Amino acid sequence: MASGGKTKRKRARAGGSEEERDATGHESPPQAVTIHSPPTEAEQERAAGQGVRRIGRRDVADQVERIAAAIQPHDAPEVALLEDLAKAVAAGRLGGKGTDAVVAALARCLDRAALGPDTPGRWALDEGTAWSLAWLWRSKRQGVAGFVAQLAAEGAAADAALRGGDLAPAPLLLTLLGLFTHLPGGTALEDIGAVLAADLAALTAVDGAPKAGPALPFVASVLAWTRARAAAEVSGCGVPWDESTEARWKGSCVAALRLLGDRGRVPGRGGPEALDPSPLLTIFAAADSPALCRTAAAVQGHRPAAPTGKTIPRDSVFEGGTVAILRTDWGRGAVRLLLDFSAPRHHLEIVVGDRLVVTGEWGWSVDADGVPLLPTGPWTVCCFESDAKASFLEIVAPLPGGLQAERQIVLLPRDRVLVLTDSITDAGACLPAAGRPDRIAYRSHLPLAEATASRDAQTRELRLRVGQRQAWRVLPLALPEWRAATAAGALDEDGDVLRLWGNGEGGRYSFPVWFDLDPDRADLPLTWRPLSVADQRQNLKRHEAVGFRVQVGPEQWLLYRALDTPRNRTLLGCNVACEFLLGRLRRSGEVSRTLEIE
């Protein structure tokens, strides 16, 4: 028997189209999110006849401190130079002796910057110098013109670096353009905006989603665009690109938010990366969307529980896209996946909190009767569903002989369960036995980042240790639980790689791998069993349909997958007519259907 509480969705075949859906699974058009920018000072007066913007001492000191805080690492010599400059400006008075310390600090910053090389630290020194020099200009102090000439030379070097593809000098060039309207050799706003817009178009889709992984370079690019835009606005230039690029940038900021880990940090190997996401989080805090503000606050927070109230959809998969992002929630310790299938070799990242667990190529290879099968077309999204109970993603690619390669990711946020499945089917065409290969040989691997794997001595269970407190259990459901039993496959650790392989007959095959992500269940008794699937009182073969029962402590789950044409069948007393089912087994024997795909 089956009970209510189900989520039932239809599944498209390869080559089909599917309407974009929101996080609750309902069809809806994409909604624009308005993000407010930091307040601009574009309307402030400029010094009469000088072409230099009129700015206050306190504002300049604050800007220089902000620039120093953004430099990585924080113990870089450029940080100390800019902090000294900010203190000198804060203590100075135009026309007073306090400007002597400012002049000395300016000279040290420019001398250090002139030594090169073209690094973010160099351009940060120049940017801080530009702000201080704009304030000092009104003092008519002797020697200031020489500093301006030095700054113009730095601007020329920054322009060359920008045109060479380096976005780090963009904030400096925009600051110079906003503060010094008549600086010799200044770069035009249109030229800077064109470079930034081209970079945005190259790395993001129209909606701002990443075109490719990994997550780290994408977030770094979003931060570079955001810093450039902020520099343009605060210096008085205004937004440096057109409306379509502005919409793309806003979408990229939301995509970057989905990729952040605990406390708003960028996940990395062994802990968070050194990237500072504060420019993004500052923008989200001023957004006019309560859901976006609430989501950003939850990502920055320290609470393990998900925030109360509406948030933005935690998953991001759009029709025609080649990158999928799935999350369990927005609280501390959330699990996040990124799958890049833009190329034949897929990149997979699995993150918990702010630590990378899996990162690299999610390997895949299949032989049919000893002949390698290679996709004859691109991988595309076949089905995507997301609601509070489950996230389901399936991508497919055509294979020779009418076969189809399928990869599924199922994430249960409340149950803290992840299932990765590779399958070979005939795409529902019901090819006759003579038209299908007799034997399928499947191979795959998962590269580990920080996690260490160990295997149980008696069962085929693997354990992943992540840091000091996280322990995941990995189960190859297609194989017998006990190592003493004969198996046509294996799942083993090989250094920092999980390797799995399996053989099947009948021309169709499925190999699901179950990840228990809940560390509180790490020491509970565990077992799994393959189930008999019956159709009209006849047990089906493994190339027709498969079913499994997983039990961890008192909790039990039922997993079913049809490999041929779905129709009415029975397993463990549960009647199914769908292609995919995942649900919980209650004590009464009923199945609470968490996710059902037709």
C-alpha positions in Angstrom: 0.0 0.0 0.0 1.0 3.6 -0.4 0.0 6.6 1.6 -0.3 10.3 0.9 2.3 13.1 1.1 3.6 12.4 -2.3 5.2 14.6 -4.9 4.3 13.4 -8.3 5.9 14.8 -11.4 6.1 13.9 -15.1 9.5 13.2 -16.7 10.5 14.3 -20.2 12.5 12.2 -22.5 15.8 13.2 -24.2 15.3 15.9 -26.7 12.1 17.1 -25.2 11.4 20.6 -23.7 10.3 21.5 -20.2 8.9 24.7 -18.8 11.1 26.4 -16.2 9.8 25.7 -12.7 10.2 27.4 -9.4 11.4 25.8 -6.2 7.9 24.4 -5.4 7.7 22.6 -8.7 5.1 24.9 -10.2 5.6 26.4 -13.6 6.3 30.1 -13.4 8.2 32.6 -15.5 11.6 33.8 -14.2 11.1 36.7 -11.8 13.5 39.6 -11.8 15.1 40.5 -8.5 16.0 44.1 -7.9 19.3 44.6 -6.1 20.0 48.1 -4.7 23.5 49.4 -5.2 25.5 51.3 -2.6 24.6 55.0 -2.7 26.4 57.0 -5.4 28.0 60.3 -5.0 27.8 61.2 -8.7 25.9 64.4 -8.0 28.6 65.9 -5.7 30.3 69.1 -6.8 33.6 69.1 -8.5 36.3 71.6 -7.9 35.7 74.5 -10.1 37.9 74.3 -13.2 40.0 71.6 -11.8 38.2 68.5 -13.1 38.6 66.8 -9.6 35.7 65.7 -7.5 35.1 67.5 -4.2 35.1 64.9 -1.4 35.4 65.0 2.3 38.3 63.8 4.5 36.3 61.2 6.4 34.8 59.8 3.2 38.3 59.3 1.8 39.6 57.7 4.9 36.6 55.2 4.9 37.2 54.4 1.2 40.9 53.7 1.7 40.2 51.5 4.7 37.6 49.6 2.6 40.2 49.0 -0.1 42.8 47.8 2.4 40.3 45.4 3.9 39.6 43.8 0.5 43.2 42.8 -0.1 44.1 39.1 0.3 46.1 38.0 2.2 45.4 40.5 5.0 49.1 40.5 6.1 50.2 41.7 2.6 52.5 44.8 2.8 50.0 46.8 0.7 47.5 46.5 3.5 49.8 48.2 6.0 50.6 51.0 3.5 46.9 51.7 2.9 46.0 51.6 6.5 48.8 54.2 7.3 47.4 56.3 4.4 43.9 56.1 5.8 45.1 57.2 9.3 47.0 60.1 7.8 44.0 61.3 5.9 41.7 61.0 8.9 44.1 63.0 11.0 44.9 65.6 8.4 43.5 69.1 7.7 43.7 70.9 4.4 46.2 73.7 4.7 47.6 72.3 8.0 50.7 70.4 8.9 48.7 67.2 8.9 49.0 67.1 5.1 52.7 66.3 5.5 51.9 62.8 6.7 49.4 62.4 3.9 52.0 63.4 1.3 54.6 61.0 2.8 52.1 58.1 2.8 51.1 58.9 -0.8 54.7 58.8 -1.8 55.2 55.4 -0.2 52.1 53.9 -1.8 53.0 55.2 -5.3 56.6 54.1 -5.0 55.5 50.6 -3.9 53.0 50.4 -6.8 55.5 51.5 -9.4 57.7 48.5 -8.5 55.0 46.2 -9.9 54.2 43.5 -10.9 50.6 43.8 -12.1 48.8 42.3 -9.1 45.6 43.2 -7.3 47.7 44.7 -4.5 49.3 47.2 -6.9 46.0 48.4 -8.2 44.6 48.6 -4.7 47.5 50.9 -3.7 46.7 53.1 -6.7 43.0 53.2 -6.0 43.6 54.3 -2.4 46.1 56.9 -3.6 43.5 58.2 -6.1 41.0 58.8 -3.4 43.6 60.5 -1.1 45.0 62.6 -3.9 41.5 63.8 -4.9 41.1 65.2 -1.4 44.6 66.6 -1.2 44.2 68.4 -4.6 42.3 71.3 -3.0 45.2 72.1 -0.8 47.2 73.4 -3.8 50.2 71.9 -2.1 53.4 71.9 -4.1 54.3 68.5 -5.6 50.7 67.3 -5.9 50.9 67.7 -9.7 53.8 65.2 -9.7 51.7 62.7 -7.8 48.9 63.1 -10.5 51.5 62.4 -13.2 52.6 59.2 -11.4 48.9 58.2 -11.0 48.3 58.8 -14.7 51.2 56.5 -15.5 49.7 53.8 -13.3 46.4 54.3 -15.0 48.1 53.6 -18.4 49.6 50.4 -17.0 46.2 49.4 -15.6 44.5 50.0 -18.9 47.0 47.7 -20.7 46.4 45.0 -18.1 42.6 45.3 -18.5 42.8 45.0 -22.2 44.9 41.9 -21.7 42.1 40.2 -19.9 42.9 41.1 -16.2 39.8 42.5 -14.5 41.7 43.4 -11.3 42.6 47.0 -12.4 39.0 47.8 -13.4 38.1 49.4 -10.1 41.1 51.6 -10.3 40.3 52.8 -13.8 36.7 53.5 -12.9 37.8 55.4 -9.8 40.2 57.5 -11.8 37.5 58.2 -14.3 35.1 59.3 -11.6 37.4 61.4 -9.5 39.7 63.0 -12.2 37.7 63.9 -15.3 40.7 65.4 -17.1 43.4 62.9 -16.2 45.7 62.5 -19.2 45.3 59.2 -21.0 42.2 58.2 -19.0 40.2 55.2 -20.3 36.7 55.8 -21.5 33.8 54.4 -19.5 32.5 52.7 -22.6 35.7 50.8 -23.1 35.9 49.6 -19.5 32.2 48.6 -19.6 32.7 46.7 -22.8 35.5 44.6 -21.3 33.4 43.9 -18.2 30.3 43.1 -20.3 32.3 40.7 -22.5 33.6 38.9 -19.5 30.1 38.6 -18.0 28.7 37.2 -21.3 31.6 34.7 -21.6 31.1 33.2 -18.2 27.3 33.4 -17.6 24.1 32.6 -19.3 21.5 35.2 -20.0 20.0 34.7 -16.5 23.4 35.1 -14.9 23.8 31.4 -14.1 27.4 30.0 -14.6 28.1 28.4 -17.9 30.7 26.1 -16.4 32.3 25.1 -13.1 34.1 24.9 -10.7 32.4 27.2 -8.2 35.6 29.0 -7.0 36.6 30.8 -10.2 32.9 31.7 -10.9 32.5 33.4 -7.5 35.9 35.1 -7.9 34.6 36.5 -11.2 31.3 37.7 -9.7 33.3 39.5 -6.9 35.5 41.1 -9.5 32.5 42.4 -11.5 30.8 43.6 -8.2 33.9 45.5 -7.0 34.2 47.2 -10.4 30.6 48.2 -10.3 30.8 49.5 -6.7 33.9 51.5 -7.6 32.1 53.1 -10.6 29.1 54.1 -8.5 30.9 55.4 -5.4 33.4 57.5 -7.5 30.6 59.0 -9.5 30.8 57.2 -12.9 27.5 55.3 -12.5 26.8 51.8 -13.7 29.5 50.9 -16.2 27.3 48.7 -18.5 23.9 48.6 -20.2 20.6 47.2 -18.8 21.0 43.7 -20.2 24.4 43.3 -18.7 23.1 44.8 -15.4 20.4 42.0 -15.4 23.0 39.4 -16.1 25.2 40.7 -13.3 22.3 40.6 -10.8 21.6 37.0 -11.8 25.2 36.1 -11.3 25.2 37.5 -7.8 22.2 35.3 -6.9 24.0 32.3 -8.4 27.1 33.1 -6.4 24.9 33.2 -3.2 23.8 29.6 -3.8 27.5 28.6 -3.9 28.5 30.1 -0.6 29.0 28.0 2.5 28.8 28.5 6.2 29.0 32.2 7.4 28.9 33.3 3.8 32.3 31.9 3.0 33.5 30.3 -0.2 34.1 26.5 0.4 37.5 25.1 -0.2 39.8 22.2 0.5 40.4 22.0 4.2 38.2 25.0 4.9 37.0 28.2 3.4 38.9 30.0 0.6 40.5 33.4 1.2 38.0 35.2 -1.1 36.2 37.9 0.7 32.4 37.8 -0.2 31.5 40.8 1.8 30.8 43.0 -1.3 28.2 40.5 -2.4 26.6 40.2 1.1 26.5 44.0 1.5 24.5 44.2 -1.8 22.1 41.5 -0.6 21.5 43.3 2.7 20.2 46.3 0.7 18.1 44.3 -1.8 14.4 45.2 -2.0 13.5 41.5 -2.1 12.7 40.2 1.5 13.3 36.6 0.3 16.8 37.6 -1.0 17.6 39.5 2.2 16.4 36.6 4.4 18.4 34.1 2.4 21.7 36.1 2.5 21.2 36.6 6.3 20.7 32.8 6.7 23.9 32.0 4.8 25.9 34.5 6.9 24.4 33.3 10.1 25.5 30.7 12.7 22.2 28.8 13.0 22.0 25.2 11.7 18.2 25.5 11.2 16.7 26.9 8.0 15.4 30.4 8.2 11.7 31.0 8.8 9.9 32.8 6.1 10.2 32.7 2.3 13.7 32.4 0.8 14.9 32.3 -2.8 14.8 28.8 -4.5 17.7 26.8 -3.1 18.2 24.9 -6.4 19.1 26.3 -9.8 18.6 24.4 -13.0 17.2 26.1 -16.1 16.2 24.7 -19.4 19.1 24.8 -21.8 21.6 25.4 -19.0 24.7 23.2 -18.5 25.3 23.8 -14.8 23.1 22.6 -11.9 23.2 23.8 -8.3 21.4 21.9 -5.5 21.3 22.6 -1.8 19.7 20.9 1.2 19.0 24.3 2.9 20.4 27.7 3.8 21.5 26.9 7.4 24.9 26.1 8.8 26.2 22.8 7.7 24.2 22.7 4.5 25.2 20.3 1.7 25.6 21.8 -1.7 26.2 20.2 -5.1 27.4 21.7 -8.4 27.3 19.6 -11.6 28.8 21.0 -14.7 27.8 18.9 -17.8 28.8 21.5 -20.4 31.6 19.1 -21.7 31.7 15.4 -22.2 33.6 15.0 -18.9 31.4 16.2 -16.1 32.6 18.2 -13.1 31.0 17.5 -9.7 31.4 19.3 -6.4 29.9 18.2 -3.1 30.3 20.6 -0.2 29.3 20.4 3.4 29.4 23.7 5.3 32.5 25.4 4.0 34.5 22.3 3.1 34.8 20.5 -0.2 34.2 16.8 0.0 34.1 15.8 -3.7 35.6 17.9 -6.5 36.7 17.0 -10.0 35.6 14.8 -12.8 32.6 12.5 -12.2 33.9 9.7 -14.4 31.7 7.7 -16.7 32.4 5.0 -19.3 30.3 2.1 -20.7 31.1 -0.8 -23.0 28.5 -2.8 -24.8 29.6 -6.3 -25.7 33.2 -5.1 -25.4 32.7 -2.0 -27.6 33.0 1.4 -25.9 29.8 3.5 -26.1 30.3 7.3 -26.6 27.5 9.8 -26.5 26.5 10.9 -30.0 25.0 14.2 -28.8 25.3 16.7 -25.9 24.1 16.0 -22.4 20.8 17.8 -21.7 18.4 18.2 -18.8 15.7 15.6 -19.1 13.9 16.2 -15.8 14.3 18.6 -12.9 12.0 18.9 -9.8 12.5 20.7 -6.6 10.3 21.2 -3.5 10.7 21.2 0.3 11.0 17.4 0.4 13.3 16.5 -2.5 15.4 17.7 -5.4 15.6 15.6 -8.6 17.8 16.2 -11.6 18.3 13.9 -14.5 20.5 14.6 -17.5 20.7 12.3 -20.6 22.7 11.8 -23.7 22.0 9.6 -26.8 24.2 6.6 -27.4 24.7 4.4 -30.5 22.1 1.7 -31.3 19.1 3.6 -29.8 20.4 3.5 -26.2 20.6 6.4 -23.8 22.9 7.3 -21.0 21.2 8.8 -17.9 22.7 10.4 -14.8 20.4 11.2 -11.8 21.0 13.2 -8.7 18.4 12.9 -5.9 18.8 15.1 -2.8 16.5 14.7 0.2 17.0 17.8 2.4 15.0 16.7 5.4 16.3 13.1 5.3 19.9 14.2 4.6 20.2 11.6 1.8 21.9 11.8 -1.6 21.6 9.3 -4.4 23.8 9.4 -7.5 22.8 7.0 -10.2 24.1 6.1 -13.6 21.9 4.1 -16.0 21.8 2.8 -19.5 18.4 2.4 -21.0 16.7 2.3 -24.5 14.9 5.6 -23.8 11.6 4.0 -23.5 11.8 2.6 -27.1 11.4 -1.0 -25.9 14.0 -2.3 -28.2 13.7 -6.1 -28.8 16.3 -8.3 -27.1 18.1 -8.8 -30.4 18.5 -5.0 -30.8 20.1 -4.6 -27.4 23.6 -5.6 -26.3 23.9 -8.7 -24.3 26.4 -7.4 -21.8 26.9 -3.9 -20.3 30.2 -3.0 -18.5 30.0 0.2 -16.5 32.9 2.2 -14.9 32.9 5.4 -12.9 34.9 7.3 -10.3 34.4 10.2 -7.8 37.5 12.3 -6.8 37.7 13.2 -3.1 38.9 16.6 -1.9 39.3 16.6 1.9 37.4 13.5 2.8 39.2 10.2 3.6 37.5 6.9 2.7 37.6 3.6 4.6 35.7 0.4 3.9 34.0 -2.0 6.2 35.7 -5.3 6.7 32.5 -7.4 6.2 30.2 -5.3 4.1 30.5 -3.2 1.0 29.7 0.0 2.9 32.3 2.8 2.6 32.7 5.6 5.2 33.8 9.1 4.3 35.3 11.2 7.1 35.0 14.9 6.6 36.9 17.0 9.2 36.5 16.0 12.8 32.7 15.7 13.1 31.3 14.7 9.7 31.0 11.1 8.8 29.1 9.9 5.7 28.1 6.4 4.7 28.2 5.3 1.1 26.3 2.2 -0.1 26.5 0.6 -3.6 22.8 -0.5 -3.8 23.3 -2.5 -7.0 25.7 -4.8 -5.1 25.1 -7.3 -2.3 25.6 -5.9 1.2 28.1 -8.6 2.3 31.5 -9.0 0.8 31.3 -12.8 1.2 28.5 -12.7 -1.5 29.5 -12.9 -5.1 29.0 -9.6 -6.9 29.3 -8.4 -10.5 30.8 -5.1 -9.5 32.6 -3.2 -6.7 32.9 0.1 -4.9 36.3 0.8 -3.3 38.6 3.6 -2.3 41.7 4.2 -4.3 43.7 6.9 -2.4 41.7 10.1 -2.9 39.3 8.5 -5.5 36.2 6.3 -5.1 36.1 3.8 -8.0 33.0 1.8 -8.9 32.2 -0.7 -11.6 29.5 -3.1 -12.5 28.4 -5.6 -15.2 24.8 -6.2 -16.3 23.0 -8.2 -18.9 20.0 -7.6 -21.1 21.1 -4.3 -22.6 19.9 -2.1 -19.7 21.7 -1.3 -16.4 21.5 1.0 -13.4 24.0 1.6 -10.6 22.7 3.7 -7.7 25.0 4.9 -5.0 23.4 6.0 -1.7 25.0 8.6 0.5 23.8 9.0 4.1 24.7 12.6 4.9 23.5 12.7 8.5 26.4 12.3 11.0 23.9 11.5 13.7 23.2 8.2 12.0 26.9 7.4 11.5 27.0 4.7 14.2 23.5 3.2 13.8 23.0 -0.3 12.4 22.6 -0.3 8.7 21.5 -2.7 6.0 20.3 -2.7 2.4 18.6 -5.3 0.2 17.6 -5.6 -3.5 13.9 -6.2 -3.9 11.9 -8.3 -6.2 9.7 -6.3 -8.6 6.7 -8.2 -9.9 4.6 -7.5 -13.0 1.4 -9.6 -13.4 2.7 -12.0 -10.7 6.0 -12.5 -12.6 9.3 -11.4 -11.1 11.1 -9.0 -13.5 14.8 -9.2 -14.4 17.3 -6.6 -13.4 17.4 -5.0 -16.9 13.6 -4.4 -16.7 13.2 -2.7 -13.2 15.1 -2.5 -9.9 14.1 -1.9 -6.4 15.9 -1.5 -3.1 15.3 -1.2 0.6 17.7 0.8 2.8 17.5 0.8 6.6 19.6 2.9 9.0 18.5 2.4 12.6 14.7 2.6 12.8 14.4 4.6 9.5 13.7 2.8 6.2 13.5 3.9 2.6 12.2 2.4 -0.6 13.8 3.1 -4.0 12.4 1.9 -7.3 13.5 2.5 -10.9 11.9 1.2 -14.1 14.4 0.6 -16.9 11.9 -0.2 -19.6 8.5 1.3 -20.2 6.8 2.1 -16.9 3.6 0.3 -16.1 1.7 -1.1 -13.1 4.1 -3.2 -10.9 4.5 -4.2 -7.2 7.4 -4.3 -4.8 7.3 -4.9 -1.1 3.6 -4.6 -1.2 3.7 -1.1 -2.8 1.9 -0.6 -6.1 3.8 1.6 -8.6 3.1 2.8 -12.1 5.8 5.4 -12.4 9.4 5.4 -13.6 11.0 6.5 -10.4 9.9 6.3 -6.7 11.7 7.2 -3.5 9.9 7.2 -0.2 9.9 6.2 3.4 8.7 2.9 4.8 6.4 3.5 7.8 6.1 1.0 10.7 2.7 0.0 9.3 4.3 -1.1 6.1 2.9 1.7 4.1 5.1 3.8 1.8 5.1 7.6 2.2 6.1 8.7 -1.3 8.6 11.5 -1.0 9.3 11.7 -4.7 7.6 10.1 -7.7 8.6 10.7 -11.3 6.3 9.5 -14.1 
